[in-house]
Structure formats: structure tokens, C-alpha cells
């Protein structure tokens, strides 16, 4: 009878812990539902770019046979679509800005660029971009980010004090493009279309890519075909974007990629991708890519190179991603 009683108490205790953990009442800086990172530890600020090892780089280099370079990013320009009230402006700071100087009367032009530079156009979300407001064990409420870093540890008027984008390693790895639009036989996926795991696996089968062929540290890209609509403002209308189902999101996580990208954002109304990729697993998210030249040449496996700007304390970075075959 005593054993049975203690068993019931233990089960009740486990149920209470589980309830408070999922409800946000038992979180501490040391332990939470997605932190510390099980592989890279409690102080990691680098995230999934940790997968980029010398061996991974050499594997990527071995894929190059022609030396042909493919642009995967849009041009930053006035009038490009922006999300919400974000802004982008570029001005010449004089013409010329400096000069003439010296015997040969040289003149120089400079630019002034203003805007949410890491979150517009072709962009990479840094690990400090996404957080979740939670109630902690001591009863306080705070915003928590990748690896459990809290707002108090990060806040500063001018830059993030932790998990700024400067911590992301240069990404040189094997890239794989999964052509969802091609699999569905359309130029671009319909508005509000929910991408299923059957879609992903069907596209891979058509392209003769096996699940076992995807290795930790690979860069995974998903063609929804909406790059064909750029720069139509509808490419930034979150209410009509196609998006990945949670089953697809979980499947991607299980593949352990170094980075994930699409010509949109893969994200649905509940922002699963931002939450699960960036916040919970430290996977940088690439948005607003173009696959035009890759699709035209039928390229699906390639050496992928991306080097985010080392802007200390930034939440993201403008990028120029390239593929090399």
C-alpha cells in the first residue's frame, strides 16, 4: 500500500512538473523547454552554423565541376517589397562626396543607407531576431531567446549583448534545392497553400533525392515559385503566403541542417518556422531568395556559400547567397 501511494505521488509530481513546464511557470535561466542546447551547451551563440566544419567545407568543394556561379538573392533597391512598415532608403551623400584630391584631382562617392537592414530584401534571420515572452519560476515575465538568453542579458539601446549576428560562422556547405512548385506542376504554389510532408517527399522522389542523402550541416532550400512574382507586394503579404505544415517543420529539424531557405519564408500564421528553427534550434532562416537560374539549369545539388555581415549586436544580416556547380 505504501509503495502504491508513493507511486501515485510520483506520478502526480511528474504531471505537475510537466504542466508547469509547458505552461511557462517552471522556466529558469539554467533550464527550459528548449535550452540549454543539448549539443553545443548553455553558452553557445553560434547555433546550427556549428555544423560547418573543415570536412563539411571539403565535401562542398568536391561538388564543383564547372565553376558556374548562381545568384540566389534579389538586388536591394528602392521599391522592393517590404514587410509591414519596414523601410529601405539609399542616398548618395553628395556627388562627389569627397574631392577633388591630389595632383590627379580624384573624386569619391559615398552612400548613406537606412532601414531595417537585416530584415529586408534577401535576408538572414539572426538568433536574436525571435524570442518568446514567458513566465519564469520566480514569477517574473521576460522575453527568452535562443539557448535561454533573456532580455535582461541582451538588452542595450544600440546592439544585442548576446547572440548577435556576428556570432554566425561563414556557411560553406552542400546545398540541396527541393522544387515544390515543379513537383506540383505550377509556376508557383497557390495562395495560403499548406506544404505537406507528402509534397516534400514527392518532390524529392521526382528529383531522385533520398532522405538518407541529407546530412547534418547541409543547407536545405524549398522552391515555392514565388520568386517569379518578385517584386509584387503580395510576396510580403503574410495572410496569403504558402507555408510549411508543422510535420514538414519537424522533418526539417530532424535532418539537422545548418541553414534553411525559401523564396518566401516557409512560415504560416502561427510563425512555426521562426519559433522552431531560430528560437528553439538555432537554425538561421534565409528569406526572399530567387531560384531562377538554378531552376533554369536544372541544378539541385551545389556548393553553397553565404557570409553574413559581422555587424555586432544585429538581429539579422543582408546577404548575397550563391551556389556554385
PLY file of the C-alpha trace (Angstrom):
ply
format ascii 1.0
element vertex 325
property float x
property float y
property float z
element edge 324
property int vertex1
property int vertex2
end_header
0.00 0.00 0.00
2.87 2.36 0.83
4.56 1.53 -2.48
1.36 2.21 -4.38
0.87 5.51 -2.55
4.40 6.68 -3.33
3.89 5.63 -6.93
0.78 7.77 -7.17
2.59 10.71 -5.57
5.49 10.34 -8.03
3.12 10.25 -11.00
1.28 13.29 -9.67
4.58 15.10 -9.23
5.64 14.34 -12.79
2.27 15.57 -14.07
2.62 18.83 -12.11
6.15 19.41 -13.40
5.03 18.73 -16.95
2.09 21.10 -16.57
4.14 23.97 -15.20
6.91 23.42 -17.74
4.57 23.61 -20.69
2.61 26.46 -19.09
5.73 28.57 -18.65
5.82 28.56 -14.81
8.93 26.43 -14.22
11.44 28.05 -16.54
14.80 29.18 -15.20
17.81 30.65 -16.97
19.56 27.31 -16.49
16.78 25.03 -17.74
13.82 25.46 -20.05
11.87 23.71 -22.78
14.48 24.44 -25.50
17.61 25.28 -23.51
20.44 24.61 -22.85
21.36 23.32 -26.29
21.93 19.55 -25.98
24.97 19.53 -28.29
26.63 22.93 -28.05
25.92 23.82 -24.44
24.42 26.64 -22.41
26.73 29.42 -23.63
26.51 28.73 -27.37
25.71 31.78 -29.51
26.58 30.27 -32.88
23.68 27.90 -33.45
23.47 25.50 -36.39
26.39 27.13 -38.19
28.43 25.00 -35.77
27.82 22.20 -38.27
30.19 23.90 -40.71
33.42 22.01 -40.15
36.50 21.71 -42.41
35.18 18.32 -43.50
31.85 19.88 -44.47
33.61 22.57 -46.50
35.72 20.00 -48.35
32.58 17.99 -49.14
31.02 21.13 -50.62
34.12 21.92 -52.69
34.02 18.42 -54.18
30.64 19.24 -55.76
32.12 21.91 -58.04
32.68 20.58 -61.56
32.01 23.55 -63.86
32.75 26.61 -61.74
29.43 28.21 -62.73
28.09 30.68 -60.15
24.37 31.16 -59.50
22.93 34.18 -57.70
20.30 33.23 -55.12
19.49 36.71 -53.83
17.49 39.67 -55.12
19.01 43.10 -55.73
18.48 45.60 -52.89
16.71 48.56 -54.46
14.16 51.29 -53.93
10.65 49.98 -54.38
11.39 46.38 -53.43
8.58 44.85 -51.34
8.90 45.24 -47.57
7.03 43.68 -44.68
4.72 46.00 -42.76
6.20 49.43 -42.08
9.83 48.46 -42.61
11.85 50.90 -44.67
14.76 50.95 -47.10
16.40 54.10 -48.42
19.69 54.75 -50.17
21.17 58.16 -50.93
24.40 59.41 -52.39
25.93 61.60 -49.70
26.90 64.20 -52.27
28.20 63.91 -55.82
31.06 63.77 -55.29
31.14 63.27 -51.53
34.87 63.99 -51.33
37.41 65.68 -53.54
38.90 66.65 -55.80
42.08 65.46 -54.04
45.71 65.45 -55.07
47.54 66.17 -58.26
45.20 63.98 -60.32
42.08 65.54 -58.75
40.41 62.30 -57.64
36.78 62.41 -56.51
34.87 59.89 -54.35
31.22 58.95 -53.91
29.75 57.53 -50.67
26.36 56.01 -49.86
24.00 56.53 -46.95
21.73 53.50 -46.40
18.89 53.49 -43.86
16.43 50.75 -42.97
15.98 47.54 -41.01
18.95 46.30 -42.99
18.95 42.73 -41.64
15.22 42.20 -42.17
14.53 43.47 -45.67
15.01 42.01 -49.13
17.02 38.80 -49.28
17.80 38.38 -45.61
19.10 36.03 -42.95
17.40 35.97 -39.57
19.93 36.01 -36.76
19.42 34.17 -33.48
18.49 37.40 -31.70
15.58 38.06 -34.05
12.97 35.80 -32.43
12.02 35.41 -28.78
9.06 34.28 -26.71
7.51 36.03 -23.72
7.36 33.58 -20.80
6.65 33.40 -17.10
9.70 32.23 -15.16
9.97 30.16 -11.99
10.35 33.27 -9.82
7.07 34.66 -11.12
8.59 37.31 -13.39
7.78 37.59 -17.07
10.56 38.06 -19.60
11.40 37.52 -23.25
13.54 34.43 -23.84
15.63 33.75 -26.95
17.84 31.02 -28.40
19.59 28.93 -25.75
17.62 30.60 -22.97
19.25 34.01 -23.20
16.87 36.50 -21.60
16.04 40.10 -22.41
17.99 41.28 -19.36
21.15 39.64 -20.72
20.66 41.03 -24.21
19.13 44.47 -23.89
21.04 47.60 -24.89
19.89 50.76 -26.68
22.30 50.20 -29.55
23.04 46.47 -30.01
22.28 42.99 -28.72
24.65 42.00 -25.95
24.30 38.27 -26.74
23.56 36.16 -29.85
24.21 38.99 -32.28
24.61 38.02 -35.93
28.39 38.43 -35.71
28.48 35.02 -33.97
27.21 33.15 -37.04
30.02 31.34 -38.86
30.53 31.71 -42.62
28.47 28.98 -44.24
30.22 26.93 -46.92
28.38 23.67 -47.34
26.42 21.36 -49.60
23.16 22.88 -50.80
20.04 20.99 -51.89
17.10 22.61 -53.70
13.75 20.85 -53.34
11.49 22.06 -56.16
7.97 22.07 -54.71
6.46 24.20 -57.47
7.94 21.92 -60.13
6.60 18.85 -58.37
3.10 20.33 -58.28
3.37 21.32 -61.94
2.74 25.03 -61.32
4.74 28.23 -61.72
4.14 28.99 -58.04
2.22 27.40 -55.18
-1.33 28.71 -54.63
-2.04 31.38 -52.05
-2.24 30.05 -48.47
-1.21 26.57 -49.64
-0.09 24.30 -46.80
3.03 22.37 -47.80
2.72 18.77 -46.63
5.40 16.20 -45.95
3.94 14.25 -48.88
4.75 17.26 -51.08
8.33 17.40 -49.86
8.96 13.68 -50.18
7.21 13.57 -53.56
9.39 16.38 -54.88
12.49 14.63 -53.58
11.47 11.35 -55.20
10.92 13.13 -58.51
14.39 14.69 -58.18
15.91 11.37 -57.05
16.99 12.76 -53.68
16.64 10.30 -50.80
16.03 11.28 -47.20
19.16 9.36 -46.23
21.13 11.52 -48.65
20.58 14.62 -46.48
23.41 15.01 -43.96
23.82 17.22 -40.85
25.08 20.64 -41.85
23.55 20.64 -45.34
21.72 23.78 -46.48
18.12 23.00 -47.45
16.14 25.16 -49.87
12.48 24.96 -50.84
11.27 26.41 -54.14
7.70 27.68 -53.88
7.93 29.52 -57.20
7.02 32.90 -55.75
10.32 34.36 -56.90
8.54 34.60 -60.26
6.23 37.23 -58.71
9.00 39.47 -57.33
8.73 42.44 -56.78
4.95 42.15 -56.45
3.94 43.30 -52.91
1.96 40.07 -52.49
5.31 38.33 -51.85
5.25 40.06 -48.45
1.59 39.51 -47.62
1.71 37.01 -44.74
-2.03 36.41 -44.98
-1.69 34.67 -48.37
1.79 33.12 -48.37
2.07 29.34 -48.75
3.66 27.79 -45.69
5.12 24.58 -44.31
3.00 22.34 -42.12
4.29 21.52 -38.63
5.00 17.99 -39.89
7.35 19.46 -42.51
8.96 21.74 -39.93
9.66 18.76 -37.66
11.01 16.74 -40.60
13.43 19.54 -41.44
14.62 19.75 -37.83
15.33 16.02 -37.84
17.65 16.50 -40.85
19.86 18.88 -38.76
20.55 21.50 -41.46
22.97 24.37 -40.98
20.53 26.79 -42.63
17.11 26.69 -44.32
15.85 28.99 -47.05
13.00 29.68 -49.42
11.82 32.29 -51.90
9.33 33.30 -49.19
9.69 32.41 -45.52
8.01 28.96 -45.21
6.11 30.46 -42.29
2.40 30.21 -41.54
0.02 32.19 -39.32
1.50 30.73 -36.10
5.11 31.51 -37.19
6.22 27.91 -36.61
9.35 28.30 -38.71
10.69 31.31 -36.82
9.84 29.73 -33.49
11.17 26.24 -34.13
14.11 26.95 -36.44
15.59 30.11 -34.95
14.39 30.20 -31.37
14.42 26.54 -30.39
17.16 25.06 -32.59
19.43 27.94 -33.59
18.91 27.42 -37.33
19.25 30.63 -39.29
16.38 31.26 -41.66
17.01 32.62 -45.19
14.09 34.52 -46.72
13.20 36.04 -50.09
15.59 34.07 -52.29
15.42 33.59 -56.03
15.94 30.23 -57.69
15.53 31.45 -61.25
18.93 30.47 -62.63
19.14 27.20 -60.66
15.72 26.09 -61.93
16.59 27.12 -65.49
19.68 24.88 -65.46
18.06 22.04 -63.50
20.56 22.36 -60.66
19.53 20.76 -57.37
22.85 19.96 -55.61
25.62 22.52 -55.34
28.27 24.18 -53.23
26.52 26.86 -51.19
28.27 29.95 -49.84
26.82 32.58 -47.52
28.76 35.03 -45.35
26.54 37.23 -43.16
27.93 40.65 -42.35
29.68 40.76 -38.98
27.52 43.54 -37.58
27.98 43.36 -33.82
24.69 43.03 -31.99
22.50 42.89 -35.12
19.33 40.78 -35.32
19.98 39.72 -38.92
22.03 40.43 -42.00
21.64 41.36 -45.65
23.27 38.58 -47.63
24.38 37.61 -51.13
23.92 33.83 -51.22
25.49 31.98 -54.13
25.51 28.45 -55.48
28.43 27.01 -57.44
28.20 23.96 -59.67
0 1
1 2
2 3
3 4
4 5
5 6
6 7
7 8
8 9
9 10
10 11
11 12
12 13
13 14
14 15
15 16
16 17
17 18
18 19
19 20
20 21
21 22
22 23
23 24
24 25
25 26
26 27
27 28
28 29
29 30
30 31
31 32
32 33
33 34
34 35
35 36
36 37
37 38
38 39
39 40
40 41
41 42
42 43
43 44
44 45
45 46
46 47
47 48
48 49
49 50
50 51
51 52
52 53
53 54
54 55
55 56
56 57
57 58
58 59
59 60
60 61
61 62
62 63
63 64
64 65
65 66
66 67
67 68
68 69
69 70
70 71
71 72
72 73
73 74
74 75
75 76
76 77
77 78
78 79
79 80
80 81
81 82
82 83
83 84
84 85
85 86
86 87
87 88
88 89
89 90
90 91
91 92
92 93
93 94
94 95
95 96
96 97
97 98
98 99
99 100
100 101
101 102
102 103
103 104
104 105
105 106
106 107
107 108
108 109
109 110
110 111
111 112
112 113
113 114
114 115
115 116
116 117
117 118
118 119
119 120
120 121
121 122
122 123
123 124
124 125
125 126
126 127
127 128
128 129
129 130
130 131
131 132
132 133
133 134
134 135
135 136
136 137
137 138
138 139
139 140
140 141
141 142
142 143
143 144
144 145
145 146
146 147
147 148
148 149
149 150
150 151
151 152
152 153
153 154
154 155
155 156
156 157
157 158
158 159
159 160
160 161
161 162
162 163
163 164
164 165
165 166
166 167
167 168
168 169
169 170
170 171
171 172
172 173
173 174
174 175
175 176
176 177
177 178
178 179
179 180
180 181
181 182
182 183
183 184
184 185
185 186
186 187
187 188
188 189
189 190
190 191
191 192
192 193
193 194
194 195
195 196
196 197
197 198
198 199
199 200
200 201
201 202
202 203
203 204
204 205
205 206
206 207
207 208
208 209
209 210
210 211
211 212
212 213
213 214
214 215
215 216
216 217
217 218
218 219
219 220
220 221
221 222
222 223
223 224
224 225
225 226
226 227
227 228
228 229
229 230
230 231
231 232
232 233
233 234
234 235
235 236
236 237
237 238
238 239
239 240
240 241
241 242
242 243
243 244
244 245
245 246
246 247
247 248
248 249
249 250
250 251
251 252
252 253
253 254
254 255
255 256
256 257
257 258
258 259
259 260
260 261
261 262
262 263
263 264
264 265
265 266
266 267
267 268
268 269
269 270
270 271
271 272
272 273
273 274
274 275
275 276
276 277
277 278
278 279
279 280
280 281
281 282
282 283
283 284
284 285
285 286
286 287
287 288
288 289
289 290
290 291
291 292
292 293
293 294
294 295
295 296
296 297
297 298
298 299
299 300
300 301
301 302
302 303
303 304
304 305
305 306
306 307
307 308
308 309
309 310
310 311
311 312
312 313
313 314
314 315
315 316
316 317
317 318
318 319
319 320
320 321
321 322
322 323
323 324
